[in-house]
């Protein structure tokens, strides 16, 4: 009888991860319909999970001669321990652990405890970067101030068109047609509102009605999202000393003791295209 070819480890990973592939579909809609989603809706998440899981099985094949995903499962803790020993950042190790947990449909709590992530260790959009030397905020003032006033992501800026500026009772909002996970939202405009209005007016000169036909590569979009978050939070936040305990959010770890207005945090989070206030506390405020 002819030998039946087995899939390689990489092919097995591809097959398993692709079984969760819901890219192009709305994660928000799926949550509304099912209450919980266990698939992958983001292109970036799909690519990261696939890459990280392939790295894991390659390590298993090299170090333990594994041939199947079930063979590899017993070596997850050993692999993560090696990453820790090599000095990988807490965030990177957590990303690897989450990817492998998706591969085996389990919780990361079933693996060894990985290092805790601290805000002080976050490098993204903090401090001077090499790319900053090739980007002038002065020469790009209009788009920089626009970002600080709207808090949009890079791909959301690219998608803006005429008609996406909304005014309701004197308050301006930007319509985001497709945010993270395909979710639609409106983001309130803060700061230099007139600059935002002027940018939309200039879009009439573009043949496709685009506000920003080109987004500068060196522009720190995430850093401007942080500026937006802090400006908006300071606008809507209440005096935390007058709030009940359940109305406040008390930070932990390296922001231990800092207290925020929970309601204001949620408002800011939703305008940024998030739903979790801990994300705002960890990556945006302060």
C-alpha positions as CSV (number, residue, x, y, z in Angstrom):
1,X,0.0,0.0,0.0
2,X,1.4,3.4,-0.9
3,X,2.6,5.6,1.9
4,X,0.2,8.5,2.7
5,X,2.0,11.8,2.7
6,X,1.6,13.7,5.9
7,X,1.4,17.5,6.2
8,X,4.6,19.2,7.3
9,X,4.4,21.1,10.6
10,X,4.2,24.4,8.8
11,X,1.4,23.1,6.7
12,X,-0.4,21.9,9.8
13,X,-0.1,25.3,11.4
14,X,-1.4,27.0,8.3
15,X,-4.4,24.6,8.2
16,X,-5.2,25.2,11.9
17,X,-4.8,29.0,11.9
18,X,-6.8,29.3,8.6
19,X,-9.7,27.5,10.3
20,X,-10.1,30.6,12.5
21,X,-9.9,33.0,9.5
22,X,-12.7,35.5,9.4
23,X,-10.8,38.3,7.8
24,X,-13.0,40.7,5.9
25,X,-16.0,40.0,8.2
26,X,-17.2,42.3,11.0
27,X,-16.0,41.2,14.5
28,X,-18.4,43.7,16.0
29,X,-21.4,42.1,14.2
30,X,-20.2,38.7,15.2
31,X,-20.1,39.7,18.9
32,X,-23.6,41.2,18.7
33,X,-24.9,38.0,17.2
34,X,-23.0,35.4,19.2
35,X,-21.9,37.3,22.3
36,X,-18.4,35.8,22.0
37,X,-16.0,35.3,19.1
38,X,-13.1,32.9,18.9
39,X,-12.0,33.6,15.3
40,X,-9.5,36.0,13.8
41,X,-10.9,39.1,12.0
42,X,-7.8,41.3,11.7
43,X,-5.2,40.9,8.9
44,X,-2.4,41.9,11.3
45,X,-3.5,39.5,14.0
46,X,-3.7,36.7,11.5
47,X,-0.2,37.4,10.1
48,X,1.3,37.6,13.6
49,X,-0.4,34.4,14.9
50,X,0.7,32.5,11.8
51,X,4.3,33.8,12.1
52,X,4.6,33.1,15.8
53,X,3.1,29.6,15.6
54,X,5.5,28.8,12.7
55,X,8.4,30.0,14.8
56,X,7.3,27.7,17.6
57,X,6.9,24.5,15.5
58,X,10.2,25.1,13.8
59,X,11.9,25.3,17.2
60,X,10.1,22.0,18.2
61,X,11.3,20.3,15.0
62,X,14.9,21.4,15.5
63,X,15.1,20.7,19.2
64,X,12.8,17.7,19.6
65,X,12.2,16.2,16.1
66,X,8.5,16.7,16.4
67,X,6.3,15.8,13.4
68,X,2.8,16.8,14.6
69,X,1.2,19.7,16.4
70,X,0.2,17.3,19.2
71,X,3.9,16.3,19.6
72,X,4.8,20.0,19.9
73,X,2.2,20.8,22.6
74,X,4.3,19.4,25.5
75,X,7.2,21.8,24.7
76,X,5.4,25.1,24.9
77,X,6.7,25.9,28.4
78,X,10.2,25.0,27.5
79,X,10.1,27.3,24.4
80,X,8.6,30.2,26.4
81,X,11.3,29.7,29.1
82,X,14.0,29.9,26.4
83,X,12.5,33.2,25.1
84,X,12.5,34.6,28.6
85,X,16.2,33.5,29.1
86,X,17.1,35.2,25.8
87,X,15.8,38.5,27.1
88,X,12.7,38.9,24.9
89,X,10.4,41.7,26.0
90,X,7.3,40.9,28.1
91,X,5.0,42.1,25.4
92,X,6.7,39.9,22.7
93,X,6.6,36.8,24.9
94,X,2.9,37.5,25.6
95,X,2.2,37.7,21.9
96,X,4.0,34.4,21.3
97,X,2.0,32.8,24.1
98,X,-1.3,34.1,22.8
99,X,-0.6,32.8,19.3
100,X,0.2,29.3,20.5
101,X,-2.8,29.4,22.8
102,X,-4.9,30.1,19.7
103,X,-3.2,27.2,17.9
104,X,-4.2,24.8,20.7
105,X,-7.5,26.5,21.6
106,X,-6.5,26.9,25.2
107,X,-5.8,29.7,27.7
108,X,-2.3,31.2,28.2
109,X,-2.9,30.3,31.9
110,X,-2.1,26.7,31.0
111,X,1.4,27.8,30.2
112,X,4.2,28.9,32.5
113,X,3.8,32.4,33.9
114,X,5.3,34.9,31.6
115,X,6.9,38.3,32.7
116,X,4.4,41.1,33.5
117,X,4.2,44.0,31.1
118,X,5.0,47.4,32.5
119,X,4.1,50.8,31.0
120,X,7.6,52.0,31.5
121,X,8.9,49.3,29.1
122,X,6.7,50.4,26.2
123,X,8.9,51.8,23.5
124,X,6.3,52.6,20.8
125,X,5.8,56.4,20.4
126,X,8.0,57.2,23.4
127,X,11.2,59.2,23.1
128,X,13.1,60.2,20.0
129,X,13.2,57.7,17.1
130,X,15.5,57.5,14.1
131,X,12.6,58.2,11.8
132,X,11.8,61.4,13.6
133,X,14.8,63.0,12.0
134,X,13.2,62.5,8.6
135,X,9.8,64.0,9.5
136,X,9.1,67.7,10.2
137,X,6.1,68.5,12.3
138,X,6.4,72.1,11.2
139,X,6.2,71.3,7.5
140,X,3.3,68.9,8.2
141,X,1.5,71.0,10.8
142,X,-2.0,70.5,9.3
143,X,-2.0,66.7,9.3
144,X,-0.2,66.6,12.7
145,X,-2.8,68.8,14.3
146,X,-5.6,66.9,12.6
147,X,-4.3,63.6,14.2
148,X,-4.1,65.3,17.6
149,X,-7.7,66.5,17.2
150,X,-9.3,63.2,16.0
151,X,-7.1,60.3,17.3
152,X,-7.4,58.3,14.1
153,X,-5.2,55.4,13.1
154,X,-3.1,55.5,10.0
155,X,-5.4,53.4,7.8
156,X,-8.4,55.4,9.1
157,X,-6.7,58.7,7.9
158,X,-6.1,57.2,4.5
159,X,-9.8,56.2,4.1
160,X,-11.2,59.7,5.0
161,X,-13.3,61.3,2.2
162,X,-15.4,64.4,1.8
163,X,-18.6,64.1,3.8
164,X,-17.0,62.3,6.7
165,X,-17.1,65.4,8.9
166,X,-20.3,65.6,10.9
167,X,-21.7,68.5,12.9
168,X,-24.4,68.0,15.5
169,X,-25.6,70.8,17.7
170,X,-22.3,72.6,17.2
171,X,-20.1,69.6,18.0
172,X,-18.0,68.1,15.3
173,X,-17.3,64.4,14.7
174,X,-15.3,62.4,12.2
175,X,-17.0,59.4,10.6
176,X,-14.7,56.4,10.6
177,X,-16.2,53.9,8.1
178,X,-14.0,51.0,8.9
179,X,-11.9,51.0,12.1
180,X,-10.1,48.2,13.9
181,X,-11.8,44.9,13.3
182,X,-14.0,46.6,10.6
183,X,-16.0,48.5,13.3
184,X,-17.6,51.7,12.3
185,X,-17.6,54.7,14.7
186,X,-17.7,58.5,15.1
187,X,-14.8,60.2,16.9
188,X,-15.4,63.6,18.5
189,X,-13.1,66.4,17.3
190,X,-11.1,68.2,20.0
191,X,-8.3,70.8,20.1
192,X,-7.9,72.7,16.8
193,X,-11.4,72.2,15.3
194,X,-10.9,74.9,12.7
195,X,-7.9,73.0,11.3
196,X,-10.0,69.9,10.9
197,X,-12.7,71.8,9.1
198,X,-10.1,73.4,6.8
199,X,-8.6,69.9,6.0
200,X,-12.0,68.7,4.9
201,X,-12.6,71.8,2.7
202,X,-9.2,71.1,1.0
203,X,-10.4,67.6,0.1
204,X,-12.6,69.2,-2.6
205,X,-9.4,69.7,-4.6
206,X,-8.6,66.0,-4.7
207,X,-10.0,64.1,-7.7
208,X,-11.1,61.3,-5.3
209,X,-12.1,63.5,-2.5
210,X,-9.3,62.3,-0.2
211,X,-8.2,64.4,2.7
212,X,-4.7,63.0,2.8
213,X,-3.7,61.3,-0.5
214,X,-0.3,60.5,1.2
215,X,0.4,59.9,4.9
216,X,4.1,60.6,5.8
217,X,5.9,57.4,6.7
218,X,7.8,59.1,9.5
219,X,4.7,60.5,11.2
220,X,4.2,59.1,14.7
221,X,0.4,58.5,14.4
222,X,0.2,56.5,17.6
223,X,1.9,59.2,19.5
224,X,-0.8,61.7,18.3
225,X,-3.5,59.3,19.4
226,X,-2.0,59.5,22.9
227,X,-2.2,63.3,22.6
228,X,-5.8,63.1,21.6
229,X,-6.7,60.7,24.4
230,X,-5.2,63.0,27.1
231,X,-6.8,66.1,25.7
232,X,-10.2,64.5,25.5
233,X,-9.9,62.8,28.9
234,X,-9.0,66.1,30.5
235,X,-12.0,67.7,28.9
236,X,-14.6,65.2,30.1
237,X,-13.1,63.8,33.3
238,X,-14.8,64.6,36.6
239,X,-13.0,65.3,39.9
240,X,-12.1,61.8,41.1
241,X,-12.1,63.0,44.8
242,X,-15.9,63.5,44.5
243,X,-16.6,60.1,42.8
244,X,-17.6,56.9,44.5
245,X,-15.1,54.1,44.5
246,X,-16.9,52.1,41.8
247,X,-16.8,55.1,39.5
248,X,-13.0,55.2,39.6
249,X,-10.2,53.2,38.0
250,X,-7.1,52.7,40.2
251,X,-4.0,51.9,38.3
252,X,-1.6,49.1,39.3
253,X,2.0,48.2,38.6
254,X,4.2,51.2,37.7
255,X,1.2,53.6,37.7
256,X,0.2,52.3,41.1
257,X,-2.1,54.7,43.0
258,X,-3.0,56.9,40.0
259,X,-6.8,57.3,39.9
260,X,-8.9,58.0,36.8
261,X,-12.6,58.6,36.1
262,X,-13.9,55.3,34.8
263,X,-16.8,56.8,32.8
264,X,-14.5,59.3,31.1
265,X,-12.0,56.6,30.3
266,X,-14.7,54.5,28.6
267,X,-15.8,57.6,26.5
268,X,-12.2,58.2,25.4
269,X,-11.7,54.5,24.7
270,X,-14.7,54.3,22.4
271,X,-13.7,57.4,20.5
272,X,-10.3,55.8,19.9
273,X,-11.9,52.6,18.6
274,X,-11.4,50.5,21.7
275,X,-13.8,49.1,24.3
276,X,-11.5,48.4,27.2
277,X,-10.5,51.0,29.7
278,X,-7.4,49.2,30.8
279,X,-5.9,49.7,27.3
280,X,-6.4,53.4,27.7
281,X,-4.8,53.4,31.2
282,X,-1.8,51.4,30.0
283,X,-1.1,52.8,26.6
284,X,-2.6,56.3,26.3
285,X,-3.2,58.3,29.4
286,X,-0.4,60.0,31.3
